[in-house]
Amino acid sequence: MTGDGATALGEAGSDPGAVGAYLDHLDRVDPEGAVRLALDLLDRGWSVADVLVDVVAVAQREIGRRWLSGRWSVVQEHAATHVSEQVVAAVGRRTGRPSGSGHVVMACVEGEWHALAARIVAEVVRASGRRVTFLGASVPPRHLVSYLHQTGPDAVLLSCVQSTRLIRAARMIAACRAADVPVVAGGPGFGADGRWATAVGAAAWGASARDAVRLLDRHDHRGATGEPAPADDEHVAVLRRRRDVVPGVTGALGLAGADAEPVAQAAAQVLDALAAALLVGDPELLTGFVRWQREALGDRGCLVEPLLAGYATALTEHPRALRYLRLARSGE
């Protein structure tokens, strides 16, 4: 679950005045003012979902755009996110004890450290009357499964922000299925419309915290776990080459100093995106990620093309990988 109910300031479902005032508090790194604003909205009759989805999450989207465009530094983004974390905690403390009997576990995919959106979902679901256990960021599958066996929840809500982590998501979902606990997936990592969620075995996918509540209200997911799409093991073979291929391809670029580290990170992520695309059988996963990576790298975006070419040379024995790389290079 992403926790966001709208995608830009002033869109349907958000209050531009409230979002603008909240952004001002983030801009000034003013946690006290941000908390006061959120609690005042609750006092005026706004629901937990109204505050967290239509104000906090919308503002965080704007913060992300500012960082991506270079208007904000990563330090400013981190400071603003910490303010929002305090706001979510304060709103959560206002929520009464669960009135229903359901128990849901909220977790982030292993390696996923963006936990604010998942925390928003957890609080909105808890406000709907369910008992929610929030396990936080980057949950190892073995620890999750151990907890499921100990507590026997009705469902797991699994957040995945980046599609490069879909293979880890698939492993976590498989572990939940083995424990007979269905997974409701959320987050842009499963695709903008959730198209890759069922391909990795999730029972359902929702775009927002409100979707999570509706899905849990509408269905008893127990016994309704999704069936992962049949796939060959080419993605496994590609991942086995990761330790050798990534350094080889990046080393051939001859980069040094400040340019080397971000490009090396991008190279590893591109290979992960290729493996994830192979897993779900959709080259658009890689193509879309490459488009984003070119933008994120800014002036270094021109280096994405030689990375793709290097992978094509190194992975000649994997025909589907070569086809996906060709599509990504052409931008189709």
Phi, psi and omega per residue, in radians:
M1 nan 2.376 -3.117
T2 -1.561 -0.466 3.141
G3 1.441 -0.014 -3.108
D4 -1.785 2.319 -3.119
G5 -1.777 -0.215 3.099
A6 -2.553 2.870 -2.995
T7 -1.972 -0.133 -3.141
A8 -2.747 2.846 3.141
L9 -1.059 2.351 3.055
G10 1.459 -0.004 3.118
E11 -1.268 2.851 3.123
A12 -0.961 2.375 3.126
G13 1.704 -0.226 3.124
S14 -2.043 2.790 3.111
D15 -1.907 1.871 -3.064
P16 -0.992 -0.635 3.136
G17 -1.140 -0.796 3.141
A18 -1.169 -0.714 3.136
V19 -1.142 -0.752 3.129
G20 -1.080 -0.749 3.109
A21 -1.122 -0.703 3.127
Y22 -1.142 -0.732 3.115
L23 -1.080 -0.587 3.099
D24 -1.094 -0.702 3.091
H25 -1.149 -0.676 3.104
L26 -1.142 -0.727 -3.123
D27 -1.057 -0.637 -3.119
R28 -1.621 0.074 -3.087
V29 0.861 1.047 -3.044
D30 -2.038 1.417 -3.091
P31 -1.121 -0.631 -3.134
E32 -1.101 -0.793 3.126
G33 -1.146 -0.686 3.130
A34 -1.126 -0.729 3.119
V35 -1.141 -0.757 3.120
R36 -1.035 -0.743 3.138
L37 -1.067 -0.830 -3.103
A38 -1.095 -0.792 -3.125
L39 -1.190 -0.575 3.075
D40 -1.122 -0.681 3.095
L41 -1.097 -0.705 3.078
L42 -1.081 -0.737 3.131
D43 -1.115 -0.484 3.138
R44 -1.480 0.046 3.061
G45 1.839 0.024 3.072
W46 -1.210 2.548 3.068
S47 -1.432 2.929 3.063
V48 -1.014 -0.728 3.116
A49 -1.114 -0.703 3.127
D50 -1.013 -0.789 -3.080
V51 -1.265 -0.854 -3.024
L52 -1.363 -0.650 -3.107
V53 -1.461 -0.805 -2.982
D54 -1.575 -0.172 3.101
V55 -2.099 -1.114 -3.040
V56 -1.095 -0.881 -3.094
A57 -1.165 -0.676 3.120
V58 -1.118 -0.731 3.112
A59 -1.115 -0.687 3.123
Q60 -1.128 -0.610 3.050
R61 -1.047 -0.746 3.129
E62 -1.123 -0.698 3.095
I63 -1.058 -0.724 3.100
G64 -1.075 -0.704 3.109
R65 -1.148 -0.673 3.122
R66 -1.110 -0.706 3.110
W67 -1.155 -0.801 -3.089
L68 -1.104 -0.604 -3.129
S69 -1.420 -0.116 3.141
G70 1.533 0.022 3.126
R71 -1.280 -0.473 3.103
W72 -2.101 2.540 3.040
S73 -1.419 2.934 3.103
V74 -1.141 -0.522 3.105
V75 -1.161 -0.753 3.092
Q76 -1.085 -0.719 3.134
E77 -1.109 -0.733 3.136
H78 -1.145 -0.719 -3.141
A79 -1.115 -0.743 3.132
A80 -1.144 -0.708 3.131
T81 -1.124 -0.650 3.104
H82 -1.112 -0.650 3.061
V83 -1.069 -0.814 -3.134
S84 -1.105 -0.604 3.082
E85 -1.077 -0.685 3.104
Q86 -1.176 -0.623 3.106
V87 -1.145 -0.803 3.137
V88 -1.057 -0.709 3.116
A89 -1.112 -0.722 -3.136
A90 -1.155 -0.726 3.098
V91 -1.123 -0.703 3.122
G92 -1.061 -0.624 3.137
R93 -1.189 -0.376 3.108
R94 -1.394 -0.283 -3.093
T95 -1.321 2.347 3.132
G96 -1.257 3.075 3.115
R97 -1.142 2.534 -3.130
P98 -0.968 2.386 -3.124
S99 -1.719 -0.276 -3.115
G100 -1.680 -3.069 -3.090
S101 -1.876 -0.104 -3.079
G102 -1.320 2.646 3.083
H103 -2.243 2.191 -3.114
V104 -2.195 2.468 3.067
V105 -1.857 2.309 3.105
M106 -1.951 2.218 -3.106
A107 -2.499 2.715 3.024
C108 -1.811 2.551 3.128
V109 -1.004 2.520 3.102
E110 -0.968 2.309 -3.084
G111 1.578 -0.126 3.139
E112 -1.690 1.947 -3.071
W113 -1.790 0.009 3.082
H114 -1.509 1.642 -2.986
A115 -1.828 -0.125 -3.064
L116 -1.091 -0.792 -3.125
A117 -1.066 -0.716 3.114
A118 -1.132 -0.649 3.116
R119 -1.134 -0.656 3.091
I120 -1.089 -0.787 3.111
V121 -1.044 -0.784 -3.120
A122 -1.017 -0.745 -3.112
E123 -1.239 -0.637 3.109
V124 -1.179 -0.723 3.102
V125 -1.146 -0.707 3.117
R126 -1.114 -0.667 3.114
A127 -1.154 -0.342 3.106
S128 -1.392 -0.105 3.066
G129 2.013 -0.047 -3.120
R130 -1.624 2.694 2.983
R131 -1.440 2.217 -3.082
V132 -2.148 2.264 3.005
T133 -1.853 2.016 -3.127
F134 -1.674 2.011 -3.076
L135 -1.585 -0.157 3.021
G136 1.548 -2.849 -3.059
A137 -1.405 2.706 2.978
S138 0.767 1.249 -3.113
V139 -1.624 2.078 3.088
P140 -1.131 2.395 -3.100
P141 -0.961 -0.712 -3.088
R142 -1.130 -0.614 3.108
H143 -1.244 -0.667 3.100
L144 -1.093 -0.825 -3.117
V145 -1.091 -0.706 3.105
S146 -1.049 -0.735 3.141
Y147 -1.171 -0.679 3.133
L148 -1.081 -0.736 3.130
H149 -1.153 -0.572 -3.132
Q150 -1.299 -0.610 -2.960
T151 -1.965 -0.377 3.108
G152 0.998 0.949 -3.128
P153 -1.229 2.902 3.120
D154 -1.330 -0.545 -3.101
A155 -2.839 2.800 3.001
V156 -1.974 2.274 2.965
L157 -1.683 2.104 -3.032
L158 -2.056 2.145 -3.127
S159 -1.772 2.318 3.062
C160 -2.416 1.989 -3.071
V161 -1.528 -0.632 -3.062
Q162 -1.971 2.288 -3.117
S163 -1.131 -0.336 3.106
T164 -1.133 -0.253 -3.130
R165 -1.807 0.293 -3.109
L166 -1.128 -0.573 3.132
I167 -1.146 -0.703 3.067
R168 -1.151 -0.663 3.089
A169 -1.064 -0.748 3.134
A170 -1.055 -0.687 3.126
R171 -1.148 -0.704 3.134
M172 -1.171 -0.707 3.138
I173 -1.149 -0.708 3.105
A174 -1.076 -0.681 3.121
A175 -1.148 -0.689 3.101
C176 -1.154 -0.721 3.112
R177 -1.050 -0.704 3.135
A178 -1.122 -0.490 3.095
A179 -1.563 0.103 3.135
D180 1.066 0.640 3.062
V181 -2.092 2.066 -3.106
P182 -1.268 2.745 -3.113
V183 -2.069 2.227 2.953
V184 -1.783 2.033 -3.028
A185 -1.649 2.742 3.059
G186 -2.819 2.777 3.137
G187 1.982 2.648 -3.110
P188 -1.130 -0.266 3.084
G189 -1.086 -0.407 3.106
F190 -1.582 0.162 -3.115
G191 1.742 2.623 -3.073
A192 -1.005 -0.578 3.133
D193 -1.944 0.264 3.136
G194 1.280 0.335 -3.014
R195 -1.087 -0.424 -3.097
W196 -1.700 -0.014 -3.089
A197 -1.174 -0.889 -3.141
T198 -1.213 -0.449 3.118
A199 -1.132 -0.413 3.107
V200 -1.875 0.217 2.954
G201 1.748 0.076 3.120
A202 -1.212 2.595 3.131
A203 -1.337 -0.496 -3.108
A204 -2.845 2.925 3.109
W205 -2.443 2.473 3.075
G206 -2.286 2.587 -3.091
A207 -1.509 -0.274 -3.033
S208 -2.600 3.024 3.085
A209 -1.102 -0.665 3.106
R210 -1.123 -0.630 3.067
D211 -1.070 -0.684 3.134
A212 -1.034 -0.783 3.127
V213 -1.104 -0.794 -3.129
R214 -1.086 -0.731 -3.127
L215 -1.148 -0.722 3.119
L216 -1.200 -0.591 3.112
D217 -1.247 -0.631 -2.965
R218 -1.429 -0.545 -2.983
H219 -2.297 2.572 2.867
D220 -1.645 1.824 -3.026
H221 -1.396 -0.133 -3.141
R222 -1.048 2.193 -3.120
G223 1.436 0.021 -3.111
A224 -2.004 0.599 3.129
T225 -1.105 2.519 -3.123
G226 -1.239 2.827 3.085
E227 -1.828 2.060 3.131
P228 -1.093 2.560 -3.137
A229 -1.143 2.428 3.092
P230 -1.118 2.439 -3.119
A231 -2.599 2.721 3.018
D232 -1.394 -3.042 -3.065
D233 -1.824 0.417 -3.110
E234 -1.100 -0.591 3.125
H235 -1.131 -0.586 3.099
V236 -1.165 -0.749 3.140
A237 -1.103 -0.674 3.119
V238 -1.156 -0.762 3.140
L239 -1.124 -0.565 3.104
R240 -1.133 -0.430 3.124
R241 -1.534 -0.078 -2.984
R242 -0.979 -0.797 -3.039
R243 -1.105 -0.532 -3.139
D244 -1.612 -0.710 -2.991
V245 -1.243 -0.777 -3.068
V246 -1.071 -0.890 3.105
P247 -1.084 -0.625 -3.136
G248 -1.128 -0.780 -3.119
V249 -1.212 -0.756 -3.137
T250 -1.219 -0.641 3.127
G251 -1.103 -0.581 -3.141
A252 -1.159 -0.329 3.131
L253 -1.344 -0.301 3.083
G254 1.186 0.540 -3.110
L255 -1.476 2.710 3.105
A256 -2.609 2.849 3.063
G257 1.187 -2.430 -3.024
A258 -1.154 -0.406 -3.115
D259 -1.370 -0.428 -2.961
A260 -1.229 -0.832 -3.011
E261 -1.121 -0.889 -3.134
P262 -1.091 -0.590 3.124
V263 -1.254 -0.660 3.086
A264 -1.103 -0.717 3.089
Q265 -1.115 -0.751 3.121
A266 -1.098 -0.697 -3.138
A267 -1.079 -0.756 3.119
A268 -1.118 -0.703 -3.140
Q269 -1.179 -0.653 3.105
V270 -1.093 -0.738 3.117
L271 -1.146 -0.675 3.083
D272 -1.103 -0.677 3.103
A273 -1.140 -0.668 3.075
L274 -1.070 -0.821 3.139
A275 -1.088 -0.721 3.122
A276 -1.126 -0.711 3.108
A277 -1.084 -0.697 3.100
L278 -1.128 -0.670 -3.135
L279 -1.078 -0.825 -3.071
V280 -1.571 -0.107 3.093
G281 1.260 0.590 -3.096
D282 -2.386 1.859 -3.132
P283 -1.130 -0.334 -3.141
E284 -1.107 -0.461 3.096
L285 -1.040 -0.824 3.119
L286 -1.205 -0.785 -3.104
T287 -1.049 -0.789 3.128
G288 -1.137 -0.700 3.134
F289 -1.153 -0.680 3.131
V290 -1.120 -0.691 3.085
R291 -1.051 -0.778 3.126
W292 -1.132 -0.716 -3.093
Q293 -1.130 -0.669 3.090
R294 -1.045 -0.716 3.136
E295 -1.221 -0.759 -3.085
A296 -1.133 -0.567 -3.119
L297 -1.368 -0.208 3.091
G298 1.064 -2.132 -3.110
D299 -1.110 -0.385 3.134
R300 -1.543 0.023 -3.102
G301 -1.013 -0.452 3.139
C302 -1.152 -0.269 -3.125
L303 -1.408 -0.174 3.130
V304 -1.131 -0.680 -3.114
E305 -1.060 -0.865 3.083
P306 -1.127 -0.466 3.047
L307 -1.111 -0.829 -3.138
L308 -1.104 -0.717 3.121
A309 -1.116 -0.697 3.113
G310 -1.112 -0.716 3.090
Y311 -1.129 -0.673 3.122
A312 -1.082 -0.661 3.108
T313 -1.224 -0.667 -3.072
A314 -1.374 -0.380 -3.020
L315 -2.005 0.651 -3.047
T316 -1.103 -0.401 -3.104
E317 -1.474 0.071 -3.118
H318 -2.054 1.647 -2.979
P319 -1.106 -0.684 -3.118
R320 -1.231 -0.653 3.077
A321 -1.065 -0.725 3.127
L322 -1.101 -0.699 3.130
R323 -1.146 -0.743 3.133
Y324 -1.118 -0.708 3.117
L325 -1.138 -0.665 3.113
R326 -1.109 -0.731 3.118
L327 -1.134 -0.699 3.135
A328 -1.146 -0.655 -3.138
R329 -1.205 -0.607 -3.129
S330 -1.442 -0.250 -3.137
G331 1.358 0.255 -3.103
E332 -1.359 nan nan
